[in-house]
Amino acid sequence: MSYRLIESAWTLTIIAVLALLAYGLSGCASGGCVKPIVQLERPVLPTVAEPALACLTDATYISLALRDRLLHDALDECHLIVRELAEVPQ
C-alpha cells in the first residue's frame, strides 16, 4: 500500500511541476510589458518659394511632389508602428 502512495505522490508532483512550467512559459506569470514613452514631433520643413520652382520642368516638379508625398506616407506608417510599440502622449 505504501508503494501506491509514493507512486501517486510522485505522479502528483510531476503534474504540479508540469503545470507550473506550463504556467510560467505561457506568459501568464509575467508582470506585463513596459512600453517606453516616446515624443513624436513632425519636423518643420522649409517652404520653397514659387520663383525657385520656376526653373523646374513639369516632370521634375511632379517627381518631387510624388517623392514628397511618399516620404510623408512612410513617416505616417512609422508613427503608427511606434504608437503601437510605445506610449506616445497625445
C-alpha positions as CSV (number, residue, x, y, z in Angstrom):
1,M,0.0,0.0,0.0
2,S,2.8,2.4,0.8
3,Y,4.3,1.8,-2.7
4,R,1.0,3.0,-4.3
5,L,1.0,6.1,-2.0
6,I,4.6,7.0,-3.0
7,E,3.8,6.4,-6.7
8,S,0.8,8.7,-6.6
9,A,2.7,11.3,-4.7
10,W,5.4,11.4,-7.4
11,T,2.7,11.5,-10.1
12,L,1.1,14.5,-8.4
13,T,4.5,16.2,-8.0
14,I,5.2,15.7,-11.7
15,I,1.8,17.0,-12.7
16,A,2.3,20.0,-10.4
17,V,5.8,20.8,-11.8
18,L,4.5,20.5,-15.4
19,A,1.5,22.7,-14.6
20,L,3.9,25.4,-13.1
21,L,6.2,25.1,-16.0
22,A,3.3,25.5,-18.5
23,Y,2.0,28.5,-16.5
24,G,5.5,30.1,-16.5
25,L,6.1,29.5,-20.2
26,S,2.7,30.7,-21.3
27,G,3.4,34.2,-20.3
28,C,0.7,34.4,-17.6
29,A,3.4,34.8,-15.0
30,S,4.9,37.9,-16.5
31,G,4.2,41.3,-15.0
32,G,3.3,42.8,-18.3
33,C,5.1,44.7,-20.9
34,V,6.7,48.0,-20.2
35,K,6.4,50.5,-23.0
36,P,8.8,53.3,-23.4
37,I,7.4,56.9,-23.5
38,V,8.3,58.5,-26.9
39,Q,7.7,62.1,-28.0
40,L,6.8,62.2,-31.7
41,E,7.1,65.6,-33.3
42,R,6.9,66.3,-37.0
43,P,9.8,68.3,-38.2
44,V,9.2,71.8,-39.5
45,L,10.2,71.6,-43.2
46,P,11.3,74.7,-45.0
47,T,9.0,76.1,-47.7
48,V,10.2,76.7,-51.2
49,A,9.2,79.9,-52.8
50,E,7.4,79.8,-56.2
51,P,10.2,81.6,-58.1
52,A,12.6,78.8,-57.0
53,L,10.3,76.2,-58.6
54,A,10.0,78.1,-61.9
55,C,13.2,76.6,-63.2
56,L,11.9,73.0,-62.8
57,T,10.3,71.2,-65.6
58,D,6.8,69.9,-65.1
59,A,8.1,66.3,-65.0
60,T,10.7,67.2,-62.4
61,Y,8.1,69.0,-60.3
62,I,5.7,66.1,-60.4
63,S,8.5,63.7,-59.5
64,L,9.5,65.9,-56.5
65,A,5.8,66.2,-55.4
66,L,5.3,62.4,-55.6
67,R,8.6,61.8,-53.7
68,D,7.4,64.2,-51.0
69,R,4.0,62.5,-50.7
70,L,5.7,59.1,-50.5
71,L,8.0,60.3,-47.7
72,H,5.1,61.7,-45.8
73,D,3.2,58.4,-46.1
74,A,6.2,56.4,-45.0
75,L,6.6,58.8,-42.0
76,D,2.9,58.2,-41.1
77,E,3.4,54.5,-41.2
78,C,6.5,54.8,-39.0
79,H,4.5,56.8,-36.5
80,L,1.8,54.2,-36.4
81,I,4.3,51.5,-35.7
82,V,5.9,53.5,-32.9
83,R,2.5,54.3,-31.4
84,E,1.8,50.5,-31.2
85,L,5.1,49.7,-29.6
86,A,5.5,52.7,-27.2
87,E,3.5,55.1,-25.1
88,V,3.0,58.3,-27.1
89,P,1.4,61.3,-25.3
90,Q,-1.1,63.0,-27.5
